[in-house]
Amino acid sequence: MIKKTILMILIASIFNNRANCQITKGNWLVGGSGEFHKQHEDLQGSDIRGLVVTASPDIGYFIVDKFAAGIKADFTYSTINVKDNISKSTILGFGPFVRYYFLSSDNRINIFSEAAYQYTIDFKGHYQNDLNFAAGPVIFFNSSVGLELTAKYSTLNSTMPIANAKTVFFIIGFQIHLEKDKN
C-alpha cells in the first residue's frame, strides 16, 4: 500500500510541477540521441551478423517562442558479416530541421513535432536523401534538460542497393535548452 501511495505521489508531482522550460525566442537547444544494435540471424542457411552504432547530435535556435530551427548530423559505423565476408561502412549525414513545441513553456511535460531533411554519404560513392517526421513527449527534469521519447517516420531515396525505404523508429534522446543572456 505504501509503495502504491509513493508511486501515485511521484506521478502526480511530475504532471503538476512547472518547469519553466527554455523554449522561448532567443534560446538555444543542443542535444541528440544514440543508437546501438546488434543483429544475428540465420537466413536460408547464411549466418548473418551485424553491428550498427549511430550518434545523432543536433543544435538549434528558437526563432520565436516554441519554434526552433537548426542542423542535425548523423555519424554511423556498421559492420556486417555474411559467411565470413565482412563489410564495413562509415556514413555521415547532415541537414536542417524545424521543431515546434505545442504546450506552454511552464509545463514539465511538453509535446513536440519535428521535420528534418538529411543528405547522407558513405564514402563509397553512395548517397541518400532522407526526409523524416518525428513527434513525441519531452519530460523536463528541470528548466533546461529534457528526456525525449520520439516516434519518427523516415523515407529515403538512395543510390545504395536499397533504393527506397520507409521506416518507423522509436528513439530516446536528450535535449539541453540553453537560456539566452539577459544583458
Backbone bond lengths (Angstrom), bond angles and torsions (degrees), N, CA, C in turn:
res aa  C-N    CA-C-N  psi(-1)  N-CA   C-N-CA  omega(-1)  CA-C   N-CA-C  phi
1 M - - - 1.449 - - 1.538 110.94 -
2 I 1.319 116.61 -41.71 1.464 120.80 -179.72 1.525 110.30 -65.47
3 K 1.341 117.41 -40.43 1.465 120.92 178.99 1.521 110.97 -61.82
4 K 1.327 117.48 -41.62 1.467 120.93 179.18 1.522 110.80 -65.63
5 T 1.320 117.09 -39.29 1.461 121.08 178.95 1.521 110.84 -64.55
6 I 1.326 117.41 -44.81 1.463 121.51 178.58 1.525 110.38 -62.56
7 L 1.322 117.29 -42.81 1.458 121.64 178.67 1.527 110.63 -61.64
8 M 1.309 118.03 -43.71 1.466 121.71 179.15 1.533 111.08 -63.87
9 I 1.328 117.21 -39.71 1.465 120.70 178.58 1.529 110.11 -64.97
10 L 1.330 117.10 -42.52 1.472 120.14 178.35 1.519 111.50 -62.91
11 I 1.315 117.56 -44.74 1.469 121.29 179.76 1.524 110.00 -63.24
12 A 1.316 117.17 -43.95 1.467 120.72 179.62 1.523 111.20 -63.99
13 S 1.323 117.23 -38.26 1.472 119.39 -179.61 1.516 111.54 -68.56
14 I 1.316 117.76 -33.49 1.469 120.60 177.34 1.520 109.70 -64.00
15 F 1.337 116.88 -44.47 1.457 119.83 -176.78 1.524 113.12 -78.13
16 N 1.317 118.91 -23.25 1.453 121.11 -177.14 1.521 113.99 -97.26
17 N 1.304 118.69 -21.02 1.458 120.95 -179.95 1.518 111.23 -67.94
18 R 1.297 114.89 150.19 1.454 121.41 175.34 1.523 107.50 -107.22
19 A 1.314 116.83 137.19 1.455 119.96 -176.96 1.523 112.76 -106.46
20 N 1.328 118.87 -21.80 1.451 122.94 -175.73 1.535 110.32 50.77
21 C 1.312 115.37 58.43 1.469 123.09 -173.63 1.523 111.71 -70.05
22 Q 1.291 115.44 153.13 1.458 122.77 -176.17 1.524 111.19 -86.51
23 I 1.329 117.34 63.22 1.468 121.27 179.42 1.529 109.74 -113.31
24 T 1.324 115.18 36.99 1.457 120.91 -178.75 1.523 110.92 -111.68
25 K 1.310 115.06 161.73 1.464 122.84 -176.31 1.535 111.42 -49.13
26 G 1.320 115.41 134.30 1.454 121.72 176.32 1.512 115.29 93.97
27 N 1.329 118.48 -7.55 1.469 121.24 179.21 1.522 110.80 -92.52
28 W 1.318 115.63 158.56 1.462 123.24 178.48 1.518 109.71 -106.43
29 L 1.334 116.44 152.50 1.460 120.69 168.77 1.521 108.20 -126.07
30 V 1.318 114.83 137.86 1.463 122.34 -179.29 1.519 106.69 -135.15
31 G 1.308 117.63 134.48 1.462 118.45 179.59 1.502 111.93 176.25
32 G 1.320 114.73 -149.05 1.445 120.46 179.03 1.503 112.04 149.26
33 S 1.323 114.33 -165.24 1.455 120.89 -178.43 1.528 108.89 -146.55
34 G 1.293 115.52 169.49 1.458 121.34 177.26 1.509 110.04 -135.53
35 E 1.315 115.74 158.80 1.462 120.71 -179.12 1.516 108.92 -141.02
36 F 1.293 115.56 139.73 1.463 122.28 174.03 1.515 106.47 -142.36
37 H 1.322 116.62 125.47 1.461 117.49 170.78 1.517 110.51 -146.25
38 K 1.303 112.52 146.65 1.454 122.57 -179.01 1.514 107.61 -119.79
39 Q 1.311 115.89 138.94 1.455 121.54 -174.70 1.529 109.29 -124.95
40 H 1.325 115.81 139.57 1.454 121.67 171.67 1.512 107.36 -147.80
41 E 1.331 116.16 117.34 1.455 119.10 178.79 1.528 110.66 -145.75
42 D 1.297 114.09 156.87 1.458 122.06 176.57 1.524 106.67 -110.78
43 L 1.325 116.88 105.38 1.454 122.14 -176.22 1.523 108.67 -110.84
44 Q 1.313 116.30 103.89 1.466 123.48 179.90 1.522 111.50 50.34
45 G 1.320 115.73 48.11 1.457 121.62 177.07 1.510 115.35 84.16
46 S 1.328 117.60 -4.39 1.464 121.30 177.22 1.526 109.74 -95.64
47 D 1.315 115.74 125.95 1.447 121.81 178.09 1.531 108.05 -84.61
48 I 1.334 117.20 114.14 1.456 122.12 -176.98 1.526 108.57 -114.58
49 R 1.331 114.85 126.78 1.468 121.19 176.54 1.520 108.20 -128.13
50 G 1.312 115.15 138.63 1.458 118.91 -178.92 1.515 111.69 -144.62
51 L 1.309 114.80 156.35 1.454 122.74 177.10 1.528 107.59 -141.71
52 V 1.333 116.41 130.36 1.459 121.59 178.22 1.522 108.59 -132.27
53 V 1.343 116.03 129.47 1.460 122.15 176.30 1.531 107.04 -126.97
54 T 1.342 116.29 126.57 1.461 121.24 -177.92 1.520 110.38 -131.91
55 A 1.316 116.59 137.62 1.459 122.92 170.56 1.526 107.01 -120.73
56 S 1.335 116.65 132.43 1.464 121.42 -176.25 1.532 110.86 -128.57
57 P 1.332 117.89 81.71 1.462 119.92 177.65 1.529 111.45 -79.23
58 D 1.331 115.82 157.49 1.455 120.19 174.36 1.525 110.06 -148.55
59 I 1.330 114.90 158.07 1.459 121.52 175.15 1.521 107.29 -142.94
60 G 1.333 116.25 137.52 1.453 120.50 -178.38 1.510 112.05 -146.00
61 Y 1.329 115.02 170.52 1.455 122.08 -177.53 1.527 107.87 -135.16
62 F 1.335 116.60 135.11 1.462 120.79 178.86 1.529 109.33 -80.22
63 I 1.327 115.26 106.33 1.460 122.56 -179.30 1.528 109.93 -70.17
64 V 1.310 115.94 -42.97 1.464 124.45 173.50 1.521 106.61 -136.07
65 D 1.316 117.21 171.15 1.463 120.33 177.93 1.524 110.68 -54.30
66 K 1.323 116.05 130.76 1.472 125.81 174.81 1.532 114.77 70.25
67 F 1.343 119.66 2.28 1.467 122.24 -179.25 1.522 109.69 -126.28
68 A 1.344 115.91 118.27 1.462 121.53 -178.73 1.525 110.44 -120.85
69 A 1.314 115.33 152.53 1.465 122.62 173.69 1.517 107.10 -133.33
70 G 1.334 115.65 148.45 1.456 117.73 -178.74 1.511 113.17 -172.30
71 I 1.329 114.51 -160.32 1.467 123.92 -176.72 1.522 109.15 -122.39
72 K 1.342 115.48 136.77 1.463 122.42 174.17 1.524 108.63 -116.09
73 A 1.305 115.78 152.67 1.464 121.24 174.66 1.528 108.54 -133.70
74 D 1.293 116.82 155.87 1.467 123.31 173.26 1.519 108.23 -131.99
75 F 1.314 116.07 132.21 1.461 122.55 173.96 1.520 106.39 -123.78
76 T 1.334 117.30 114.98 1.462 121.56 -175.74 1.519 110.38 -126.06
77 Y 1.321 115.01 133.91 1.464 121.68 172.24 1.522 106.37 -120.75
78 S 1.331 116.34 131.30 1.467 119.51 178.20 1.523 110.21 -138.36
79 T 1.298 114.20 150.51 1.461 121.54 173.48 1.525 107.90 -138.35
80 I 1.332 116.07 132.70 1.458 121.90 179.70 1.518 107.86 -127.96
81 N 1.331 115.36 131.49 1.456 122.16 -179.30 1.529 107.93 -118.07
82 V 1.350 116.36 113.18 1.464 122.65 177.03 1.523 107.19 -120.61
83 K 1.326 116.62 112.99 1.475 122.19 -179.79 1.526 111.26 51.13
84 D 1.315 117.25 48.55 1.459 125.35 179.74 1.527 114.28 63.53
85 N 1.333 117.52 13.78 1.458 122.48 171.59 1.534 106.79 -98.38
86 I 1.339 117.01 107.62 1.461 122.34 -172.93 1.526 110.11 -97.09
87 S 1.314 115.40 128.53 1.455 122.31 176.87 1.522 108.23 -119.48
88 K 1.343 115.97 124.73 1.463 121.14 179.16 1.524 108.83 -115.66
89 S 1.332 115.60 147.68 1.449 119.71 -178.42 1.522 110.31 -147.77
90 T 1.318 115.34 139.72 1.459 122.10 171.63 1.521 106.75 -119.85
91 I 1.322 115.85 125.52 1.461 121.10 -174.49 1.525 109.06 -123.20
92 L 1.322 116.43 134.04 1.463 122.80 176.13 1.515 109.17 -120.07
93 G 1.320 116.15 136.87 1.452 121.03 178.32 1.517 110.42 -138.31
94 F 1.324 116.26 152.26 1.457 120.85 177.90 1.515 108.93 -155.76
95 G 1.337 115.41 156.48 1.449 119.63 177.35 1.514 112.31 168.71
96 P 1.338 116.22 173.13 1.462 121.03 -176.53 1.533 112.76 -83.62
97 F 1.326 114.81 159.55 1.462 120.86 171.72 1.520 109.33 -143.18
98 V 1.331 115.77 157.53 1.461 123.16 170.27 1.520 107.06 -129.02
99 R 1.333 115.86 145.46 1.464 121.28 -175.40 1.521 109.08 -141.02
100 Y 1.346 114.75 140.51 1.465 120.31 178.35 1.526 109.90 -130.85
101 Y 1.339 116.25 133.43 1.463 122.86 175.64 1.527 107.92 -100.66
102 F 1.327 117.18 131.16 1.455 121.58 -172.91 1.526 114.59 -86.19
103 L 1.319 118.77 -30.44 1.460 121.49 -175.55 1.525 110.42 -98.55
104 S 1.317 116.13 168.90 1.468 119.95 -177.88 1.525 110.73 -69.78
105 S 1.321 115.23 163.33 1.462 120.64 -174.45 1.523 113.37 -71.83
106 D 1.319 118.83 -10.77 1.464 119.36 -179.79 1.526 113.70 -92.76
107 N 1.325 118.54 5.90 1.469 121.50 176.67 1.520 111.08 -85.53
108 R 1.313 117.22 136.04 1.462 121.27 175.91 1.529 110.30 -69.80
109 I 1.307 117.65 -33.33 1.467 122.64 176.39 1.519 107.21 -113.13
110 N 1.328 116.74 129.70 1.446 121.79 179.94 1.527 107.90 -128.83
111 I 1.305 116.25 165.67 1.467 122.74 177.85 1.528 106.98 -119.53
112 F 1.335 116.68 135.02 1.466 119.54 178.91 1.518 110.05 -130.76
113 S 1.316 114.82 159.58 1.466 121.51 169.59 1.518 106.92 -131.64
114 E 1.322 115.10 154.71 1.455 120.18 -174.72 1.520 109.52 -147.50
115 A 1.318 116.17 143.16 1.461 122.92 171.36 1.526 106.84 -124.81
116 A 1.337 116.11 139.46 1.467 119.89 -177.27 1.527 110.28 -147.29
117 Y 1.315 114.49 152.49 1.466 122.75 173.07 1.519 107.35 -124.81
118 Q 1.335 116.46 139.54 1.464 119.68 174.85 1.522 110.60 -136.25
119 Y 1.322 114.21 137.80 1.460 122.57 170.47 1.526 105.80 -101.92
120 T 1.327 116.53 125.79 1.464 121.61 -173.84 1.515 110.13 -124.66
121 I 1.352 116.44 139.80 1.461 122.37 178.28 1.523 108.99 -133.88
122 D 1.343 116.11 145.77 1.472 119.58 -177.13 1.523 114.27 -114.41
123 F 1.297 119.25 11.57 1.466 124.63 176.75 1.525 113.96 65.49
124 K 1.325 117.71 12.20 1.467 122.12 172.43 1.525 109.34 -117.24
125 G 1.327 115.52 16.18 1.458 120.15 -179.88 1.512 114.14 90.91
126 H 1.315 118.15 1.50 1.458 121.62 179.09 1.524 109.84 -98.61
127 Y 1.303 115.45 143.40 1.461 119.95 175.90 1.522 108.50 -141.96
128 Q 1.317 115.21 165.18 1.450 119.16 176.39 1.519 110.40 -148.61
129 N 1.302 115.35 152.96 1.453 123.66 173.91 1.517 106.84 -108.85
130 D 1.319 116.64 123.04 1.454 122.26 -173.99 1.526 109.01 -120.94
131 L 1.313 116.34 121.57 1.461 122.31 175.69 1.519 107.22 -113.77
132 N 1.341 117.19 127.10 1.462 117.73 -179.65 1.524 112.21 -139.07
133 F 1.325 112.58 154.84 1.452 123.09 179.30 1.515 107.46 -127.91
134 A 1.335 116.03 133.21 1.463 120.44 -176.60 1.521 109.72 -135.61
135 A 1.316 115.24 154.42 1.459 120.91 176.27 1.516 108.81 -157.92
136 G 1.320 114.78 156.58 1.452 119.11 176.30 1.502 112.58 162.99
137 P 1.313 115.81 178.79 1.461 119.98 178.22 1.525 111.41 -86.07
138 V 1.322 114.83 153.61 1.462 121.61 170.24 1.524 105.51 -124.65
139 I 1.329 115.56 131.70 1.456 122.01 -179.88 1.523 107.06 -108.64
140 F 1.330 116.35 114.82 1.455 120.77 -177.42 1.523 110.04 -86.59
141 F 1.344 115.80 126.85 1.464 121.46 175.91 1.524 110.34 -76.75
142 N 1.332 115.68 -31.68 1.462 123.40 177.26 1.521 106.23 -153.52
143 S 1.306 119.10 -163.24 1.463 120.70 -176.15 1.526 113.48 -71.82
144 S 1.322 118.19 -10.62 1.462 119.98 -174.01 1.519 115.72 -121.16
145 V 1.333 119.33 -30.23 1.461 121.71 -172.01 1.525 110.40 -110.32
146 G 1.338 115.33 128.15 1.453 120.52 -179.75 1.512 112.45 -130.74
147 L 1.331 115.61 144.85 1.466 123.88 174.23 1.521 107.35 -99.14
148 E 1.332 117.02 125.02 1.461 121.86 -178.49 1.518 111.33 -105.42
149 L 1.314 115.52 136.11 1.460 123.27 174.80 1.523 105.47 -118.25
150 T 1.319 116.18 104.40 1.463 121.14 -166.48 1.524 112.46 -118.44
151 A 1.329 115.20 139.96 1.464 122.23 167.23 1.523 106.05 -106.56
152 K 1.340 116.91 128.30 1.465 121.19 -176.29 1.514 110.06 -127.20
153 Y 1.333 116.06 133.26 1.459 122.83 173.08 1.519 107.16 -106.66
154 S 1.321 116.59 127.76 1.455 121.83 -176.92 1.521 110.23 -125.82
155 T 1.308 116.22 136.06 1.453 121.56 173.02 1.527 107.61 -126.82
156 L 1.331 116.52 132.12 1.458 119.18 -177.74 1.510 111.83 -135.76
157 N 1.322 113.71 149.89 1.461 123.29 172.30 1.504 106.36 -116.62
158 S 1.341 116.84 133.75 1.446 119.89 -170.35 1.521 111.55 -140.40
159 T 1.341 115.54 156.47 1.459 120.68 170.65 1.524 110.35 -92.19
160 M 1.331 116.90 -2.09 1.462 121.48 177.70 1.523 109.39 -77.21
161 P 1.332 117.59 170.97 1.468 120.15 -177.42 1.532 114.50 -52.77
162 I 1.344 118.52 -34.95 1.456 118.82 173.55 1.525 107.21 -87.40
163 A 1.323 116.94 95.34 1.459 121.62 -171.47 1.521 112.78 -66.85
164 N 1.309 117.96 -38.15 1.454 122.11 -179.85 1.525 108.45 -137.77
165 A 1.301 116.22 139.86 1.464 119.77 178.36 1.517 109.28 -146.23
166 K 1.314 115.66 143.36 1.455 123.17 173.11 1.517 106.35 -124.76
167 T 1.334 117.15 125.59 1.454 121.26 -171.56 1.523 110.43 -138.13
168 V 1.319 115.98 146.28 1.461 121.91 172.67 1.523 107.41 -112.17
169 F 1.333 116.43 130.58 1.458 123.01 179.53 1.522 109.21 -118.71
170 F 1.319 116.19 152.10 1.452 122.56 169.15 1.518 106.09 -121.18
171 I 1.323 116.83 122.28 1.462 122.35 -167.31 1.524 110.25 -127.64
172 I 1.328 115.55 142.62 1.451 122.21 170.55 1.527 106.53 -115.38
173 G 1.314 116.61 129.62 1.461 120.41 -178.80 1.510 111.38 -148.17
174 F 1.318 116.50 174.54 1.457 123.59 178.75 1.521 109.36 -122.14
175 Q 1.322 116.25 147.60 1.454 122.42 170.79 1.519 107.56 -131.48
176 I 1.307 115.92 141.13 1.459 122.41 174.51 1.521 106.36 -116.42
177 H 1.325 116.50 123.30 1.458 122.56 -179.59 1.519 108.07 -100.18
178 L 1.305 116.57 117.32 1.460 122.30 -176.48 1.523 109.55 -94.70
179 E 1.324 115.88 125.78 1.453 121.28 -177.93 1.512 110.70 -73.25
180 K 1.329 115.24 141.20 1.463 119.76 179.17 1.509 110.55 -68.69
181 D 1.321 115.61 155.42 1.456 122.01 177.23 1.529 108.42 -70.77
182 K 1.311 117.69 127.92 1.462 121.44 -174.39 1.513 113.79 -86.53
183 N 1.337 118.37 7.13 1.475 121.10 179.01 1.499 111.55 -76.73
